[in-house]
Amino acid sequence: MTPKTMPIKPSEEIILDLRNPTTTQPHARKVKGSITVSQFMQNSSTFVFEYSSEDAGGSEPTEIFVPYIHYPGGYRVTASDGHCAIEKHEGYDIIKHEHDNHKHNHRLVVEKTKKAVAASSWFGWTGHSNIPVYVALGIAVIAPYLSL
C-alpha cells in the first residue's frame, strides 16, 4: 500500500516543530532571482545559499529562515555583497538580504559563532570550578584520622 499525501490548501497553515533539528532546518523563504546552491550541513550547522539575480525583477529582498535549534550559541552571517537585516522571532530569525545591483551572483553563509575555549588549569580539569570544595571535603574527611 502506498502512503497518501494530502494536498495543502493555500489557506492552510503549516506548523513547524522548532525544537526538532531534523525537520527544522535553515532554508530560503523568498528568493529575488533563481537558486543555484542551497545546502545545509547538519554536522557543522553551516548553511550555504547561492542565487543569481540576473533578469530578476521586483524590490523584495531574499529571505532566509534560520531556526535557533541549530545555533544555541548564536550564528554569524557572511554575505558576498549587499547588506543583511535580521528580524527576530520566537524560536527563529528571518535574514533579509538586499544584494548589490551591479552583481548578479550572490552567496550567503550562516554558521555557528565560534566559542572561546576555556584555558586548562594546572589540574588538567577544564571547566570545574568546584575544585576548592572537593579539596576542603577531602581534608575534612582525613583530618580526624591524622590526629590519632
C-alpha positions as CSV (number, residue, x, y, z in Angstrom):
1,M,0.0,0.0,0.0
2,T,1.4,3.4,-0.9
3,P,1.1,6.3,1.5
4,K,-1.4,9.0,0.7
5,T,-0.4,12.6,0.6
6,M,-2.9,15.3,1.4
7,P,-2.7,18.5,-0.7
8,I,-2.2,21.7,1.2
9,K,-4.7,24.4,0.5
10,P,-3.5,28.0,0.2
11,S,-5.4,29.0,3.3
12,E,-3.9,26.2,5.5
13,E,-1.1,26.9,7.9
14,I,1.9,24.6,8.1
15,I,3.1,24.2,11.7
16,L,6.9,23.6,12.2
17,D,8.3,21.9,15.4
18,L,11.1,24.4,16.1
19,R,12.5,22.0,18.7
20,N,13.2,19.2,16.2
21,P,16.6,19.7,14.5
22,T,15.9,17.0,11.9
23,T,12.8,18.5,10.4
24,T,13.5,22.2,11.0
25,Q,16.5,23.5,9.0
26,P,17.6,26.8,7.5
27,H,16.1,27.5,4.1
28,A,15.2,30.2,1.7
29,R,11.7,31.6,2.1
30,K,11.8,34.1,-0.7
31,V,14.4,34.5,-3.4
32,K,14.9,37.5,-5.6
33,G,16.2,35.5,-8.5
34,S,17.0,31.8,-9.0
35,I,18.6,29.4,-6.6
36,T,21.9,27.9,-7.7
37,V,23.0,26.3,-4.4
38,S,21.1,25.6,-1.2
39,Q,22.9,23.3,1.2
40,F,22.7,22.7,4.9
41,M,25.4,20.6,6.6
42,Q,23.8,19.3,9.8
43,N,27.1,18.2,11.4
44,S,28.5,21.7,11.4
45,S,25.2,23.7,11.3
46,T,26.5,25.5,8.2
47,F,24.0,26.8,5.6
48,V,25.4,27.8,2.2
49,F,23.0,29.6,-0.1
50,E,23.8,31.0,-3.6
51,Y,21.5,32.6,-6.0
52,S,21.5,34.5,-9.3
53,S,19.6,37.8,-9.6
54,E,20.2,38.2,-13.4
55,D,16.9,39.2,-15.0
56,A,15.2,39.3,-11.6
57,G,12.6,42.0,-11.1
58,G,10.9,43.2,-8.0
59,S,12.1,45.0,-5.0
60,E,11.6,42.4,-2.3
61,P,14.7,41.1,-0.5
62,T,15.8,37.5,-0.4
63,E,14.7,35.9,2.9
64,I,16.4,33.1,4.8
65,F,14.7,31.2,7.7
66,V,17.2,30.4,10.5
67,P,15.9,28.3,13.4
68,Y,17.6,28.7,16.8
69,I,17.8,24.9,17.4
70,H,20.9,24.7,15.2
71,Y,22.6,27.8,16.7
72,P,22.3,27.7,20.5
73,G,25.4,29.9,20.9
74,G,24.4,32.2,18.2
75,Y,25.3,32.4,14.5
76,R,27.2,34.6,12.0
77,V,26.1,35.6,8.5
78,T,28.6,36.3,5.8
79,A,27.3,37.8,2.5
80,S,29.3,38.2,-0.7
81,D,27.7,41.6,-1.3
82,G,24.9,43.9,-0.3
83,H,23.6,44.0,3.3
84,C,21.6,41.9,5.6
85,A,18.9,42.7,8.2
86,I,17.7,40.2,10.8
87,E,14.1,40.0,12.0
88,K,13.9,38.3,15.4
89,H,11.0,35.9,16.2
90,E,10.3,33.4,18.9
91,G,12.4,30.3,18.0
92,Y,13.8,31.6,14.7
93,D,15.1,34.6,12.7
94,I,14.5,35.8,9.2
95,I,17.6,37.1,7.4
96,K,16.7,39.7,4.7
97,H,19.4,40.1,2.1
98,E,19.4,43.2,-0.2
99,H,22.0,42.5,-2.9
100,D,24.1,45.0,-4.8
101,N,22.6,45.8,-8.2
102,H,25.9,45.6,-10.1
103,K,26.5,41.9,-9.2
104,H,24.4,39.0,-10.4
105,N,25.7,36.1,-8.3
106,H,25.3,36.2,-4.6
107,R,26.4,34.0,-1.7
108,L,25.2,33.8,1.9
109,V,26.8,31.6,4.6
110,V,25.2,31.1,8.0
111,E,27.4,29.3,10.5
112,K,27.8,28.9,14.3
113,T,29.5,31.5,16.3
114,K,32.8,30.1,17.4
115,K,33.0,29.9,21.2
116,A,36.2,30.7,23.0
117,V,37.8,27.5,24.6
118,A,38.4,27.7,28.3
119,A,42.1,27.6,29.2
120,S,43.0,24.4,31.0
121,S,44.0,24.6,34.6
122,W,47.2,23.0,36.0
123,F,45.0,20.2,37.3
124,G,44.0,19.3,33.8
125,W,40.3,19.7,34.6
126,T,38.8,22.4,32.5
127,G,35.6,23.9,33.5
128,H,35.5,22.6,37.0
129,S,35.0,25.5,39.5
130,N,34.2,23.1,42.4
131,I,37.8,22.0,42.9
132,P,38.2,24.0,46.2
133,V,35.1,22.4,47.6
134,Y,36.5,18.9,46.8
135,V,39.8,19.7,48.4
136,A,38.0,21.0,51.6
137,L,35.9,17.9,51.8
138,G,38.9,15.7,51.4
139,I,40.7,17.5,54.2
140,A,37.6,17.3,56.4
141,V,37.4,13.5,55.9
142,I,41.1,12.9,56.5
143,A,41.7,15.3,59.4
144,P,40.2,13.1,62.2
145,Y,42.5,10.2,61.3
146,L,45.6,12.4,61.3
147,S,45.1,13.5,64.9
148,L,45.1,9.9,66.3
